[in-house]
Amino acid sequence: MTENTDTRKTEETRSILFLTVVMVPVLTVALIAVYGFIVWFYQILIGGPPHH
């Protein structure tokens, strides 16, 4: 039973490291890229950035 517990803890640690080191930065970059695309496309539709 302790071997199962140790294996599970190791898998959980790997999962947490994968999520924090790989997935969070990838999702952050993707979210920023999507936001930039939305702004860019919106500016195409309305004719460019607003003028003062």
Secondary structure as UniProt FT lines:
FT   HELIX           2..18
FT   HELIX           19..23
FT   HELIX           24..46
//
